[in-house]
Amino acid sequence: MKRKILSLIIAMVYCAIAFAQHNAGNNGKVLLIASNPTISKQTGWPIGVWAAEVIHPYWEFINEGYAVDIASPDGGEVKIDSWSNPEDESKYTAWDLLSLGFLKDPTKAALLKNTLKLSTINPNDYKAIMVCGGQGPMYTFIDNAALQKFFVNFYLTGKPTAAICHGTCILLKAKLPNGKYLVEGKKWTGFANNEENYADAYVGKQIQPFRIQDEAKKIPNTKMIVAPMFESFAVQDGNLITGQQQNSGAAAARLIIAQLEKDKARYPTYVLVHGAWSDESAWGFIRNQLAVNANVIVVNLPAHGADNTYGVGVGLNDYVKTVTDAINKVKGKVILIGHSMAGMVISQVAENIPNKIDKLIYVSAFLPKNGETLNSIVNKVTQGKTPEFFEFNKDYSLVSINRNSLSNVVCADCPDYMKDLLVKYHRAEPVKAFNDKVTLTAKFASVPKYYISTTKDNAVPYALQQMMIKENGTVKKVFEMETSHLPFVVNPQQFLEDIMSIK
């Protein structure tokens, strides 16, 4: 195959490599609210939150890609009820290996020692909340007006709002702005009388100061329903979700997760496309924070990262198909973001399916005109010179960058550990896509476009970025960041502020 000269700037189309755990928090955040420690006036025991009622929901949420914060009314350390500790001498919950593993892991156990103070919480940062139970809530939650107001206000947003076990005691007093109880006209569940009977008999004394099921009967037009004793049981009525007792936390969490899937229509959807010599984990510094108030899809292009496709022959059409397939799974329009080389990709996608694209955001990216290739754009300023640090395979169908040059070319302002990761995860790039032409018409021109320009960019120089923006003529707004080629790595907060300001 005759070699087509690639210019210096193609080498610098690089994106950041894996800096964050895959999928952790990729769907947004959920808040768990636990009781602070107190002393039972009935038994004299130190009481707090039941371990499984925090840990089992936590496990369900993180496995589905949600980040989880734990809060309490006073913040700081929360204590688990002794009988809920699998290592307690009573052996009452010795079977609960999930809680045992959580409590034995120092990083997880620390979450219970450093809970957020509820009054400092911005509810807009969460897609769902769950009030956990235990013995503490019957003293610390029942008359906590601030917690009840927080719960009611969150419920009124329409987002999933949950309480389990004795945490459901807040529903005995939580009222809507019109003065009616939140649970009027609702079906819900909570710790049942027969379960209280069992617990009292087990320890030989009355444990709780009152019973939720008895008090629920005093509320007009509500129906508290319960399953057989200690059976996993959760109820959903609208966006109110409740779980019966400690064995129901996971079931309640799964109802929340199912509702969150339906709730995706509430949020804008961002589709993030990485550049050359990179993969979907390039967005690790910003994707979780972006997902707080959005749906986020990170696309991994063929022959990149963990994708097993052999790179020879992979071209622009393969990339376009991958991105198009991801977008077509979404109901409604998406905000499509492309970094560097991906500017070519998102342009062709917008041409092909303009009715699915709400707006395009180019990040230090190639912004082509009809009939251009990536290589033809850069040849305008480089006269086709080939950099010495390019390393080709035998037929020049794949190209790598000399690892001694890579990090300084791509991200001179990155910390050393990031530069090391860039080198560690380097993978040869298919050459074909650099020479594939885009076909663009008025359909592409009609899609709103925005550009994040990087003033210290050694990869796609600032002057080239400005030239492409000017030649395109349809970019609605340009944001400038004083960074290298990876603004979402070097200054993720400003990057997020810029893209979220685009309405």
C-alpha positions as CSV (number, residue, x, y, z in Angstrom):
1,M,0.0,0.0,0.0
2,K,1.4,3.4,-0.9
3,R,2.0,5.4,2.1
4,K,-0.1,8.5,2.6
5,I,1.9,11.1,4.6
6,L,0.3,12.0,7.9
7,S,1.1,15.3,9.3
8,L,2.4,16.2,12.8
9,I,-1.0,17.4,14.1
10,I,-2.6,14.0,13.5
11,A,-0.2,12.6,16.1
12,M,-1.6,15.0,18.6
13,V,-5.3,14.2,18.2
14,Y,-4.8,12.1,21.4
15,C,-7.2,11.9,24.3
16,A,-6.8,11.1,28.0
17,I,-6.7,7.4,28.9
18,A,-8.4,5.5,31.8
19,F,-8.4,7.7,34.9
20,A,-11.6,6.5,36.5
21,Q,-13.2,3.2,37.4
22,H,-15.4,2.1,34.6
23,N,-19.1,2.7,35.1
24,A,-18.8,3.8,38.8
25,G,-21.2,6.8,39.1
26,N,-21.8,6.9,35.4
27,N,-25.6,7.1,35.9
28,G,-25.6,9.8,38.6
29,K,-26.0,9.9,42.3
30,V,-28.3,8.4,45.0
31,L,-28.5,9.7,48.6
32,L,-28.9,7.3,51.5
33,I,-30.0,9.0,54.8
34,A,-29.1,7.2,58.1
35,S,-29.8,7.8,61.7
36,N,-27.2,9.4,64.0
37,P,-26.5,7.4,67.2
38,T,-28.7,7.7,70.2
39,I,-29.8,5.8,73.3
40,S,-33.1,3.9,73.4
41,K,-35.3,5.0,76.2
42,Q,-37.0,1.6,76.1
43,T,-34.0,-0.6,76.4
44,G,-31.1,1.6,77.3
45,W,-29.2,0.3,74.3
46,P,-27.0,2.4,72.0
47,I,-28.9,2.4,68.7
48,G,-28.5,3.8,65.2
49,V,-28.9,2.4,61.7
50,W,-29.4,-1.3,60.7
51,A,-26.3,-2.3,58.6
52,A,-28.2,-4.1,55.8
53,E,-30.5,-1.2,55.3
54,V,-27.6,0.9,54.1
55,I,-25.3,-1.7,52.7
56,H,-27.7,-3.8,50.6
57,P,-29.1,-0.8,48.8
58,Y,-25.6,0.7,48.4
59,W,-24.6,-2.5,46.6
60,E,-27.6,-2.5,44.3
61,F,-27.0,1.1,43.3
62,I,-23.2,0.9,42.6
63,N,-23.7,-2.3,40.6
64,E,-26.0,-0.3,38.3
65,G,-23.6,2.5,37.8
66,Y,-24.8,5.0,40.4
67,A,-22.6,6.8,42.9
68,V,-23.9,6.7,46.5
69,D,-23.5,9.3,49.2
70,I,-24.5,8.7,52.8
71,A,-25.9,11.5,54.9
72,S,-27.4,11.9,58.4
73,P,-29.2,14.7,60.1
74,D,-26.1,15.7,62.1
75,G,-23.4,14.4,59.8
76,G,-20.3,12.6,61.0
77,E,-20.2,9.1,62.2
78,V,-23.2,6.8,62.3
79,K,-23.3,3.6,64.3
80,I,-24.9,0.4,63.2
81,D,-27.2,-1.5,65.5
82,S,-25.2,-4.2,67.2
83,W,-27.4,-7.0,66.2
84,S,-27.1,-6.0,62.6
85,N,-23.3,-6.6,62.7
86,P,-22.6,-10.0,61.4
87,E,-19.7,-10.3,63.9
88,D,-21.9,-9.5,66.9
89,E,-21.8,-12.2,69.6
90,S,-25.6,-12.7,69.2
91,K,-25.0,-14.1,65.7
92,Y,-28.4,-12.7,64.8
93,T,-27.1,-11.6,61.3
94,A,-24.1,-13.8,60.9
95,W,-25.5,-14.9,57.5
96,D,-25.2,-11.3,56.1
97,L,-21.9,-11.7,54.3
98,L,-22.5,-8.6,52.2
99,S,-22.6,-6.4,55.2
100,L,-19.6,-8.2,56.7
101,G,-17.5,-7.5,53.6
102,F,-18.6,-3.8,53.6
103,L,-17.7,-3.4,57.2
104,K,-14.3,-5.2,56.8
105,D,-13.3,-2.9,53.9
106,P,-11.7,0.2,55.4
107,T,-12.7,2.4,52.5
108,K,-16.3,1.4,52.7
109,A,-16.5,1.4,56.5
110,A,-15.2,5.0,56.3
111,L,-18.4,6.0,54.6
112,L,-20.2,5.4,57.9
113,K,-17.7,7.4,59.8
114,N,-17.9,10.5,57.6
115,T,-21.5,11.0,56.6
116,L,-22.7,14.3,55.1
117,K,-24.7,16.6,57.2
118,L,-28.2,16.8,55.7
119,S,-28.5,20.5,55.9
120,T,-25.5,20.9,53.6
121,I,-27.0,18.6,50.9
122,N,-28.1,20.1,47.6
123,P,-31.0,17.8,46.6
124,N,-30.6,18.7,43.0
125,D,-27.4,16.7,43.0
126,Y,-29.3,13.4,43.4
127,K,-31.6,11.4,41.2
128,A,-33.2,9.5,44.1
129,I,-33.1,9.3,47.9
130,M,-33.7,6.6,50.4
131,V,-34.3,7.0,54.1
132,C,-32.8,4.0,55.9
133,G,-34.1,2.3,59.0
134,G,-32.8,0.7,62.1
135,Q,-33.7,1.3,65.7
136,G,-32.4,4.9,65.8
137,P,-35.0,6.5,63.5
138,M,-37.9,5.8,65.9
139,Y,-36.2,8.5,68.1
140,T,-34.1,10.6,65.7
141,F,-36.5,10.8,62.7
142,I,-40.0,10.7,64.0
143,D,-40.0,14.4,65.1
144,N,-37.2,15.7,62.8
145,A,-39.1,18.4,60.9
146,A,-36.1,19.3,58.8
147,L,-35.7,15.7,57.5
148,Q,-39.4,15.4,56.8
149,K,-39.3,18.7,54.9
150,F,-36.3,17.5,52.9
151,F,-38.1,14.3,52.1
152,V,-41.4,16.0,51.1
153,N,-39.6,18.6,48.9
154,F,-37.7,15.9,47.1
155,Y,-40.8,13.9,46.7
156,L,-42.5,16.9,45.1
157,T,-39.8,17.0,42.3
158,G,-41.2,13.7,41.1
159,K,-37.9,11.8,41.5
160,P,-37.9,8.4,43.3
161,T,-38.2,9.0,47.0
162,A,-37.9,6.0,49.3
163,A,-38.0,5.0,53.0
164,I,-37.5,1.5,54.5
165,C,-38.2,-0.3,57.7
166,H,-38.3,2.0,60.8
167,G,-37.2,4.8,58.5
168,T,-40.8,4.9,57.3
169,C,-41.8,6.4,60.6
170,I,-41.2,9.8,58.9
171,L,-44.3,9.1,56.8
172,L,-46.4,9.3,59.9
173,K,-45.9,13.0,60.1
174,A,-44.6,14.1,56.7
175,K,-47.1,16.6,55.2
176,L,-47.5,18.2,51.8
177,P,-47.7,22.0,51.5
178,N,-51.5,21.7,51.4
179,G,-51.5,20.2,54.9
180,K,-52.3,16.7,53.9
181,Y,-50.2,13.7,54.8
182,L,-47.8,12.7,52.0
183,V,-49.2,9.1,52.3
184,E,-52.9,10.1,52.0
185,G,-54.2,8.2,49.0
186,K,-51.0,6.1,48.9
187,K,-50.1,2.4,49.4
188,W,-47.0,1.9,51.4
189,T,-45.2,-0.4,53.8
190,G,-43.0,-0.4,56.9
191,F,-42.0,-2.5,59.9
192,A,-45.0,-4.6,60.7
193,N,-46.7,-5.3,64.1
194,N,-46.0,-9.1,63.8
195,E,-42.3,-8.3,63.3
196,E,-42.4,-6.0,66.4
197,N,-44.0,-8.9,68.3
198,Y,-41.3,-11.3,67.2
199,A,-38.5,-8.8,68.1
200,D,-40.0,-8.1,71.5
201,A,-40.4,-11.7,72.3
202,Y,-36.8,-12.5,71.1
203,V,-35.3,-10.0,73.6
204,G,-37.9,-10.3,76.3
205,K,-38.9,-6.6,76.4
206,Q,-40.7,-3.9,74.3
207,I,-38.1,-2.5,72.0
208,Q,-39.8,0.4,70.2
209,P,-41.7,3.4,71.8
210,F,-44.5,3.0,69.3
211,R,-45.5,0.9,66.3
212,I,-45.6,2.2,62.8
213,Q,-48.5,0.0,61.7
214,D,-50.7,1.1,64.6
215,E,-50.0,4.8,64.0
216,A,-50.6,4.4,60.2
217,K,-54.2,3.4,61.0
218,K,-54.8,6.9,62.3
219,I,-53.9,8.6,59.0
220,P,-57.0,9.1,56.8
221,N,-57.2,7.6,53.3
222,T,-54.0,5.7,53.4
223,K,-53.2,2.0,53.2
224,M,-50.1,0.5,54.8
225,I,-49.7,-3.1,53.5
226,V,-47.4,-5.7,54.8
227,A,-46.1,-9.1,53.7
228,P,-45.5,-12.2,55.8
229,M,-43.1,-11.6,58.7
230,F,-39.5,-10.7,57.5
231,E,-40.2,-11.4,53.9
232,S,-38.5,-9.2,51.4
233,F,-41.2,-6.8,50.4
234,A,-41.3,-3.3,48.7
235,V,-44.1,-1.2,47.4
236,Q,-44.2,1.6,44.8
237,D,-47.0,4.1,44.5
238,G,-46.0,6.8,42.0
239,N,-42.6,8.0,43.0
240,L,-43.0,7.0,46.6
241,I,-41.1,3.7,47.3
242,T,-41.1,1.9,50.6
243,G,-39.6,-1.3,52.0
244,Q,-41.0,-3.3,54.9
245,Q,-37.9,-4.2,57.0
246,Q,-34.2,-5.0,56.9
247,N,-34.6,-7.8,54.3
248,S,-36.3,-5.3,51.9
249,G,-33.6,-2.8,51.3
250,A,-32.4,-4.4,48.1
251,A,-35.9,-4.9,46.8
252,A,-36.7,-1.2,47.4
253,A,-33.5,-0.2,45.7
254,R,-34.4,-2.3,42.6
255,L,-37.7,-0.5,42.4
256,I,-35.8,2.8,42.5
257,I,-33.4,1.6,39.8
258,A,-36.3,0.6,37.6
259,Q,-38.0,4.0,38.1
260,L,-34.7,5.8,37.3
261,E,-34.6,4.0,34.0
262,K,-38.0,5.5,33.2
263,D,-36.9,8.8,34.6
264,K,-34.2,9.2,32.0
265,A,-36.7,11.3,30.0
266,R,-36.4,14.0,32.7
267,Y,-32.7,14.7,31.8
268,P,-30.7,15.8,28.7
269,T,-28.6,13.0,27.2
270,Y,-24.9,13.7,26.4
271,V,-23.1,11.3,24.1
272,L,-19.3,11.6,24.5
273,V,-16.9,10.5,21.7
274,H,-13.2,10.2,22.4
275,G,-10.4,11.1,20.0
276,A,-7.6,9.1,18.3
277,W,-5.3,6.8,20.3
278,S,-7.8,6.8,23.1
279,D,-11.0,5.1,24.4
280,E,-14.2,5.9,26.3
281,S,-12.4,6.2,29.7
282,A,-10.9,9.5,28.4
283,W,-14.0,11.1,29.9
284,G,-13.3,9.7,33.4
285,F,-12.7,13.1,35.0
286,I,-16.0,14.6,34.0
287,R,-18.5,11.9,33.2
288,N,-19.7,11.2,36.7
289,Q,-20.2,14.9,37.6
290,L,-22.0,15.4,34.3
291,A,-24.3,12.5,35.1
292,V,-25.6,14.2,38.2
293,N,-28.2,16.0,36.2
294,A,-28.0,14.2,32.9
295,N,-27.9,10.9,31.1
296,V,-24.3,10.2,29.9
297,I,-23.3,7.7,27.2
298,V,-19.6,7.2,26.6
299,V,-18.9,5.6,23.2
300,N,-15.9,3.4,22.7
301,L,-14.9,3.4,19.0
302,P,-13.9,0.2,17.2
303,A,-10.3,-0.8,17.5
304,H,-9.8,1.4,20.5
305,G,-9.3,0.7,24.2
306,A,-10.8,-2.7,25.2
307,D,-12.5,-3.2,21.9
308,N,-11.0,-6.3,20.2
309,T,-11.4,-5.2,16.6
310,Y,-8.1,-5.3,14.7
311,G,-7.4,-1.8,13.5
312,V,-6.3,-2.4,10.0
313,G,-9.1,-1.2,7.6
314,V,-11.2,0.5,10.3
315,G,-12.3,3.8,9.1
316,L,-14.6,6.8,9.5
317,N,-17.8,4.9,8.5
318,D,-17.1,2.3,11.3
319,Y,-16.8,5.1,13.8
320,V,-20.0,6.8,12.5
321,K,-22.0,3.6,12.7
322,T,-20.9,3.0,16.3
323,V,-21.9,6.4,17.4
324,T,-25.2,6.3,15.4
325,D,-26.1,3.0,16.9
326,A,-25.6,4.4,20.4
327,I,-27.7,7.5,19.7
328,N,-30.6,5.5,18.1
329,K,-31.1,3.6,21.4
330,V,-32.0,6.9,23.0
331,K,-35.5,8.3,22.9
332,G,-35.4,11.9,21.7
333,K,-32.4,14.1,20.8
334,V,-28.9,14.0,22.3
335,I,-26.1,16.5,22.8
336,L,-23.2,15.1,20.9
337,I,-19.7,15.9,22.1
338,G,-16.5,15.0,20.1
339,H,-12.9,15.5,21.1
340,S,-10.2,16.0,18.6
341,M,-10.4,13.4,15.8
342,A,-14.0,12.7,16.8
343,G,-14.9,16.1,15.4
344,M,-14.9,14.3,12.0
345,V,-17.1,11.6,13.4
346,I,-19.8,13.7,15.1
347,S,-20.0,15.9,12.0
348,Q,-20.8,13.0,9.7
349,V,-23.3,11.6,12.3
350,A,-25.1,15.0,12.5
351,E,-25.3,15.0,8.7
352,N,-26.8,11.5,8.7
353,I,-29.3,11.8,11.5
354,P,-29.8,15.6,12.2
355,N,-33.2,15.0,13.7
356,K,-31.5,13.1,16.6
357,I,-29.0,15.8,17.4
358,D,-29.9,18.7,19.7
359,K,-26.5,20.3,19.4
360,L,-22.9,19.5,18.6
361,I,-20.0,20.4,20.9
362,Y,-16.5,20.3,19.5
363,V,-13.7,20.0,22.0
364,S,-10.3,21.0,20.5
365,A,-11.7,19.1,17.6
366,F,-11.5,18.9,13.9
367,L,-14.4,20.8,12.3
368,P,-14.5,19.8,8.6
369,K,-16.1,21.1,5.5
370,N,-17.7,18.9,2.8
371,G,-15.2,16.6,1.1
372,E,-12.4,17.2,3.6
373,T,-10.4,14.5,5.4
374,L,-8.7,15.0,8.7
375,N,-5.4,14.7,6.9
376,S,-6.3,17.3,4.3
377,I,-7.2,19.8,7.1
378,V,-3.9,19.5,8.8
379,N,-2.0,19.6,5.5
380,K,-3.2,23.2,5.1
381,V,-0.7,24.2,7.8
382,T,2.0,21.5,7.8
383,Q,2.7,20.8,4.1
384,G,2.5,17.1,4.8
385,K,5.6,16.7,6.8
386,T,5.8,13.5,8.8
387,P,6.9,13.7,12.4
388,E,9.9,11.7,13.5
389,F,8.1,10.2,16.4
390,F,5.5,8.4,14.3
391,E,5.9,4.6,14.2
392,F,4.1,2.7,11.5
393,N,3.5,-1.0,11.0
394,K,4.9,-2.6,7.8
395,D,2.2,-1.5,5.4
396,Y,1.5,1.9,7.0
397,S,-2.1,0.9,8.0
398,L,-1.5,1.5,11.7
399,V,0.4,4.2,13.4
400,S,1.7,4.7,16.9
401,I,3.5,7.5,18.6
402,N,6.9,7.1,20.1
403,R,6.3,6.7,23.8
404,N,9.1,9.1,24.8
405,S,7.3,11.9,23.0
406,L,3.7,11.1,23.6
407,S,2.8,12.7,26.9
408,N,4.5,16.0,26.4
409,V,3.0,16.5,23.0
410,V,-0.5,15.6,24.2
411,C,-0.7,17.0,27.7
412,A,2.3,19.0,28.8
413,D,0.2,20.5,31.7
414,C,-0.9,17.1,33.1
415,P,0.5,15.6,36.3
416,D,3.2,13.0,35.9
417,Y,0.9,10.1,36.9
418,M,-1.5,11.0,34.0
419,K,1.4,11.2,31.6
420,D,2.4,7.7,32.7
421,L,-1.1,6.4,32.0
422,L,-1.1,7.9,28.6
423,V,1.9,5.9,27.8
424,K,0.7,2.8,29.5
425,Y,-2.5,2.5,27.5
426,H,-1.2,3.6,24.1
427,R,-2.6,1.5,21.2
428,A,-1.8,1.8,17.5
429,E,-4.4,3.9,15.6
430,P,-6.0,2.9,12.3
431,V,-4.7,5.2,9.5
432,K,-7.7,4.8,7.2
433,A,-10.0,7.1,9.2
434,F,-7.5,10.0,8.8
435,N,-7.9,9.8,5.0
436,D,-11.7,9.2,4.8
437,K,-13.8,12.1,3.5
438,V,-16.9,13.5,5.1
439,T,-19.9,14.2,3.0
440,L,-21.7,17.3,4.5
441,T,-24.7,19.3,3.3
442,A,-27.2,21.8,4.6
443,K,-28.4,19.1,7.0
444,F,-25.2,19.3,8.9
445,A,-25.1,23.1,8.6
446,S,-28.5,23.3,10.3
447,V,-27.4,21.6,13.6
448,P,-26.4,24.1,16.3
449,K,-22.7,24.0,17.0
450,Y,-20.4,25.0,19.9
451,Y,-16.7,24.9,20.2
452,I,-14.4,24.6,23.2
453,S,-11.0,26.0,22.1
454,T,-7.7,25.2,23.9
455,T,-5.3,28.1,23.8
456,K,-2.2,26.1,24.9
457,D,-2.8,23.2,22.5
458,N,0.3,21.6,21.0
459,A,-1.8,18.9,19.3
460,V,-4.5,20.8,17.4
461,P,-3.0,24.3,17.6
462,Y,-5.2,27.2,18.6
463,A,-4.6,28.9,15.3
464,L,-5.9,25.8,13.4
465,Q,-8.9,25.7,15.7
466,Q,-9.7,29.3,14.9
467,M,-9.3,28.7,11.2
468,M,-11.8,25.8,11.2
469,I,-14.3,27.8,13.3
470,K,-14.1,30.7,10.9
471,E,-14.3,28.6,7.8
472,N,-17.4,26.7,9.1
473,G,-19.2,29.9,9.9
474,T,-22.1,28.3,11.8
475,V,-20.6,28.0,15.3
476,K,-22.9,29.7,17.7
477,K,-20.5,30.2,20.6
478,V,-16.8,29.6,21.3
479,F,-15.5,28.9,24.8
480,E,-11.8,29.3,25.4
481,M,-9.8,27.3,28.0
482,E,-6.1,28.0,28.8
483,T,-5.1,24.3,28.7
484,S,-3.4,21.7,26.6
485,H,-5.3,19.3,24.3
486,L,-7.1,17.7,27.2
487,P,-9.2,20.4,28.9
488,F,-11.6,17.9,30.6
489,V,-8.5,16.4,32.3
490,V,-6.6,19.6,33.2
491,N,-9.5,21.7,34.3
492,P,-12.6,19.5,34.5
493,Q,-14.6,22.0,36.6
494,Q,-14.4,24.8,34.0
495,F,-15.1,22.3,31.3
496,L,-18.3,21.1,32.9
497,E,-19.4,24.7,33.6
498,D,-18.9,25.6,30.0
499,I,-20.8,22.6,28.5
500,M,-23.6,22.8,31.0
501,S,-24.1,26.5,30.3
502,I,-25.0,25.7,26.7
503,K,-28.8,25.7,26.6
